[in-house]
Amino acid sequence: MSSLPTTLDGATWRVSSYSGSGNDTCVEVATNLVGVVGVRDSVDPDDPRLAVAPTTWRSLTTQIKAGAHTL
């Protein structure tokens, strides 16, 4: 089992294409880090951030596209 980096230093954040259209529902992601996808709330970017494996992020976004989750 591999471990994720413990820091998101150096992350380049962008608004996720899976975010809602409202200004208060934006998720930002950072995909420029090796072995991890960073996820944060764009409204409060200093709140805790998530670090997930790229396969986990891909699985979640695939499920969202398929309508498996209500956003």
Sine and cosine of phi, psi and omega as CSV:
sin_phi,cos_phi,sin_psi,cos_psi,sin_omega,cos_omega
0.00,0.00,0.80,-0.60,0.01,-1.00
-1.00,0.00,0.46,-0.89,0.02,-1.00
-0.97,-0.23,0.49,-0.87,0.03,-1.00
-0.99,0.12,0.45,-0.89,0.09,-1.00
-0.85,0.53,0.52,-0.86,-0.03,-1.00
-1.00,0.02,-0.04,1.00,-0.02,-1.00
-0.69,-0.72,0.47,-0.88,0.08,-1.00
-0.94,-0.34,0.41,0.91,0.07,-1.00
-0.85,0.53,0.68,-0.73,0.00,-1.00
1.00,0.07,0.07,1.00,-0.01,-1.00
-0.93,0.37,0.67,-0.74,0.12,-0.99
-0.96,-0.29,0.93,-0.36,-0.13,-0.99
-1.00,-0.02,0.59,-0.80,0.11,-0.99
-0.59,-0.81,0.44,-0.90,0.04,-1.00
-0.94,0.35,0.78,-0.63,0.00,-1.00
-0.91,0.41,0.62,-0.78,0.06,-1.00
-0.94,0.35,-0.19,0.98,0.01,-1.00
-1.00,-0.05,0.01,1.00,0.01,-1.00
-0.95,0.32,0.37,-0.93,0.07,-1.00
-0.94,0.34,0.16,-0.99,-0.05,-1.00
-0.99,0.11,-0.22,0.97,0.00,-1.00
-0.98,0.18,0.45,-0.89,-0.01,-1.00
-0.94,0.35,-0.30,0.96,-0.05,-1.00
-0.98,-0.18,0.19,0.98,-0.04,-1.00
-0.78,-0.62,0.55,0.84,-0.06,-1.00
-1.00,-0.06,0.71,-0.71,0.12,-0.99
-0.95,-0.32,0.71,-0.71,0.09,-1.00
-0.96,-0.29,0.59,-0.81,0.02,-1.00
-0.80,-0.60,0.46,-0.89,0.10,-1.00
-0.82,-0.57,0.89,-0.46,-0.03,-1.00
-0.91,-0.41,0.20,0.98,-0.05,-1.00
-1.00,0.00,-0.01,1.00,-0.02,-1.00
-1.00,-0.08,0.55,-0.83,-0.03,-1.00
-0.97,0.26,0.83,-0.55,0.12,-0.99
0.98,0.21,0.18,0.98,-0.04,-1.00
-0.44,-0.90,0.53,-0.85,0.16,-0.99
-0.91,-0.42,0.81,-0.58,0.05,-1.00
-1.00,0.01,0.60,-0.80,0.00,-1.00
-0.71,-0.70,0.73,-0.68,0.05,-1.00
-0.51,-0.86,0.25,-0.97,0.05,-1.00
-1.00,0.08,0.84,-0.54,-0.04,-1.00
-0.94,0.33,-0.40,0.92,0.01,-1.00
-0.95,0.31,-0.57,0.82,0.00,-1.00
-0.69,-0.72,0.96,0.29,-0.12,-0.99
-0.91,0.41,-0.23,0.97,0.02,-1.00
-1.00,0.01,-0.13,0.99,0.09,-1.00
-0.91,0.41,0.16,-0.99,0.01,-1.00
-0.80,0.60,0.59,-0.81,0.01,-1.00
-0.91,-0.41,0.41,-0.91,0.03,-1.00
-0.97,-0.24,0.56,-0.83,0.15,-0.99
-0.85,-0.52,0.89,-0.45,-0.04,-1.00
-0.81,-0.58,0.42,-0.91,0.05,-1.00
-0.92,0.38,0.58,-0.81,0.01,-1.00
-0.82,0.57,-0.59,0.81,0.01,-1.00
-0.92,0.38,-0.57,0.82,0.05,-1.00
-0.92,0.39,-0.70,0.72,0.03,-1.00
-0.88,0.47,-0.69,0.72,0.02,-1.00
-0.87,0.49,-0.68,0.74,0.01,-1.00
-0.89,0.45,-0.71,0.71,0.01,-1.00
-0.88,0.47,-0.73,0.68,-0.03,-1.00
-0.92,0.39,-0.53,0.85,0.08,-1.00
-0.91,0.41,-0.68,0.74,0.04,-1.00
-0.90,0.43,-0.65,0.76,0.03,-1.00
-0.88,0.47,-0.71,0.70,0.02,-1.00
-0.87,0.50,-0.56,0.83,-0.03,-1.00
-0.99,0.15,-0.07,1.00,0.03,-1.00
1.00,0.10,0.28,0.96,-0.04,-1.00
-0.96,0.28,-0.28,0.96,-0.04,-1.00
-0.77,-0.63,0.64,-0.76,0.09,-1.00
-1.00,0.00,0.82,-0.57,-0.03,-1.00
-0.97,-0.24,0.00,0.00,0.00,0.00
